Structure formats: C-alpha cells, structure tokens
Amino acid sequence: MIHIRNAHEGEAELLSEIGLRAWQKVMAPIGEADAMASAARNAFLNFAQTRWLTITVVEWNGHVAGWAAREDLDETISDFWIDPSFTGHGLGSALLASVEKEVAEQGLDKVMMQTHAENAEAIGFFKKHDYVIHWLSIAYNPKLDRDVPSVGLSKSLTTEGDGAYGGF
C-alpha cells in the first residue's frame, strides 16, 4: 500500500541513503558516480538534516521508499528520488501527484523541475506525466562542485479554456 506523508526530523540518514542509491543508479551510465559519491552523500545528508520540513515521503507497505522536496516551498521540485529497489509500483507517480496537489493548493499554476540532461529515465517519467522540456543548460552545481548539463521541465496545473482571463 502506498502512503504519502511529510518527513520527520530524525529521518535524515535514511532519506540521504535513498537519495544516494537513486542518484548512483542515475549516474552509473553517465560516469563519475564513484568519484562524486562522497560529495553526493554529504550533500544528501546535509539537505535532509537541514531541509526536512520541505520533504514529502512515499512509503510502500510501511517502508520509506522515496522522497521529493520543494526546497523553497514554491513551484520547483528540487529533489525527486525513488529507491531503485522500490521502482515499478507506482510510487513515483503517487509522490508526484501529491507534490503537484500541494503546489496547486498554494495557488501556483505550474510546477517545474530540472534533471541531468542524460537522465533518460527521469526525463521519460516526467514527460509521461505531461511535463515539457523548456531549456537545456550547463551550469555549476555547488552541491557536486562541478558543471552539470541539465534540462528544465515544467507542467501547467491549469487547463486551457478554464475561464481564466485571456485564456491562460
């Protein structure tokens, strides 16, 4: 059974390990995962310890299986990680729907995120959920201490022709 909830303060280690495992899976085909693992582990742990209030957790049959964060509690999903051992059960879809609902309830009309440009699995997942790629860039990532090629994706949370002024 899928259960969505807010993170708890004492879960930083568990959440960071899930994030690291998911990140390593993504980075393995891209390369450099081993060289950056220590920095990534520290970044995940620091984030989970200091920003746990911004994290939404998905559980599968009572086990924490993934998490998403909106670091600034705005329309941007800053992190989205499903433990590789829990994929294929609809957890990512349920977690994404929950985050989108939170964004919509804040009165925001779109949700955005970015991922590594070579992360085909994530790009495919978000495109399947009606996200559209809007940009490609290479930018310095201070958490990883290196330049990272990224794509930005977004999804409108409003439907066209819903009576909004100017058809927006």
Secondary structure, 3 states (H helix, E strand, C coil): CEEEEECCHHHHHHHHHHHHHHHHHHHCCCCCHHHHHHHHHHHHHHHHHHCHHHEEEEEECCEEEEEEECCCCCCEECEEEECHHHCCCCHHHHHHHHHHHHHHHCCCCEEEEEEECCCHHHHHHHHHCCCEEEEEEEEEECCCCEEEEEEEEEEECCCCCCCCHHHC
